[in-house]
Amino acid sequence: MQPVTLYTTPICPFCVAAKRLLTSKGVEYTDIDVMADPSRRAEMMQKAHGRHTVPQIFIGATHVGGCDELHALERAGKLDPLLAG
């Protein structure tokens, strides 16, 4: 299983939805709260090619994007293979 990292804030409904999908699939992930640690937002933006919205989701070395992209991968049947590596 690939490591999964999410950059989130606790007040973001899209962050909650992304975490809900991953949890429903039994996926463990690292949740980095950029509101609690603002210095991590610059790290997120560098890794996410300048994107500043949350969530920003990474599966292994792959930048998935946000919640919509994560759910699109799931609908297309591409999320499980990506998670498996």
C-alpha positions in Angstrom: 0.0 0.0 0.0 1.3 3.4 -1.0 1.7 6.0 1.7 -1.1 8.6 1.6 -0.7 12.2 2.7 -3.4 14.9 3.0 -2.9 18.5 3.6 -6.1 19.7 5.2 -7.8 22.1 7.6 -10.4 21.1 10.2 -13.1 23.5 8.8 -13.0 22.3 5.2 -15.9 20.1 4.1 -14.0 18.8 1.1 -11.2 17.6 3.5 -13.8 15.8 5.6 -15.2 14.1 2.5 -11.8 13.0 1.2 -10.9 11.5 4.6 -14.3 9.8 4.8 -13.7 8.1 1.4 -10.2 6.9 2.4 -11.3 5.7 5.8 -14.2 3.8 4.2 -11.6 2.0 2.1 -9.5 1.2 5.2 -6.7 3.5 4.0 -4.4 4.9 6.7 -3.1 8.3 5.9 -1.0 11.2 7.3 -3.1 14.3 7.9 -1.2 17.5 7.9 -3.3 20.4 9.3 -2.0 23.6 7.6 -4.2 25.7 9.8 -2.5 24.4 13.0 0.9 24.6 11.4 0.9 27.4 8.8 4.5 26.7 7.8 3.4 23.4 6.3 1.2 25.4 3.8 4.3 26.5 1.9 5.5 22.9 1.8 2.1 21.9 0.4 2.2 24.6 -2.2 5.6 23.6 -3.4 4.7 19.9 -3.6 1.3 20.7 -5.3 2.8 23.0 -8.0 1.5 26.2 -6.4 -2.0 25.0 -5.5 -3.1 26.6 -2.3 -6.5 25.1 -1.6 -7.1 22.2 0.6 -7.2 19.3 0.6 -4.1 18.5 -1.4 -3.8 14.7 -1.6 -0.7 12.7 -2.4 -0.6 8.9 -2.9 3.0 7.8 -2.9 4.8 10.3 -5.2 1.6 11.0 -7.1 -0.1 14.3 -6.6 -3.8 13.4 -6.9 -5.1 16.9 -6.4 -8.2 17.6 -4.3 -11.3 15.9 -3.1 -13.0 16.0 -6.6 -10.0 14.3 -8.2 -9.9 11.7 -5.5 -13.6 10.8 -6.0 -13.1 10.8 -9.8 -10.4 8.2 -9.4 -12.7 6.1 -7.3 -15.6 6.4 -9.8 -13.2 5.4 -12.6 -11.9 2.4 -10.7 -8.4 3.9 -10.7 -8.0 4.6 -7.0 -7.4 1.1 -5.7 -4.7 0.4 -8.2 -3.0 3.7 -7.4 -3.2 2.9 -3.6 -1.8 -0.6 -4.2 1.2 0.9 -6.1 
